[in-house]
Amino acid sequence: MKFPLMLLAAAALFVGCQSYPMGLNETQWKALTPEQQADYTRQQAVINEERRQKREAEERARQAAAEAKAAEERQRVEMAYARARYGDVVTVTVEGGQMAISGKLLAYEPVRFDLVRGERKEIEFVQQGRSSNVTKVDVRLSEDGNMLYFDEAARGRITLISKDWETGKTMSPLTIQDRGGRPVAVGISLTVKYKSLPGGPRRVIVLPPPK
């Protein structure tokens, strides 16, 4: 009696791995007739296909949920920027030193970016003179806008408190290590300053008295 190639392959796989269809052990499997083995193999193939389809459906659902969440977060951030007042957004400048790019500490192009309260983003650092060689670092501004986290997942992450952000606060030189103790950044300079927006402090210009 000839069996479909799929069933024969499945049976060979079960035997080769010392695993048999429908949870049977070796003794039970060998006690079956070839027809029974084919039937059990067919049943197992159906179950395996149903499980595969279920896994794929669950994965699609997870991806759809993740995409919906990401879209919702993008909308929230866009709205936060649109409504932002002075103190809600900071401008961050990173320059100098070296960043770990492709496993090596290398000079990189300086970067400048904005963060609004509660925003998290990935910042791309590009090797100087080689735009195709990049690394990414997670940064986040707390919900209350008072804490800036740079490379939050690293063991030696940088945490800045909202002090002197009105005029610009610079920390340098800074070194960051990953969870394995390897350097992620060495000798970098990080500056945080509130972005100029409505609601900021009024600046009074004092003119010298007339002569």
Sequence and secondary structure as in RCSB ss.txt:
>XXXX:A:sequence
MKFPLMLLAAAALFVGCQSYPMGLNETQWKALTPEQQADYTRQQAVINEERRQKREAEERARQAAAEAKAAEERQ
RVEMAYARARYGDVVTVTVEGGQMAISGKLLAYEPVRFDLVRGERKEIEFVQQGRSSNVTKVDVRLSEDGNMLYF
DEAARGRITLISKDWETGKTMSPLTIQDRGGRPVAVGISLTVKYKSLPGGPRRVIVLPPPK
>XXXX:A:secstr
    HHHHHHHHHHHHTT  GGG  HHHHHTS HHHHHHHHHHHHHHHHHHHHHHHHHHHHHHHHHHHHHHHHHH
HHHHHHHH  TTSEEEEEEESSEEEETTEEE B  EEEEEETT EEEEEEEETTEEEEEEEEEEEE TTS EEEE
STTSTT EEEESSSTTT EEEEEEEEE TTS EEEEEEEEEEEE   TT            
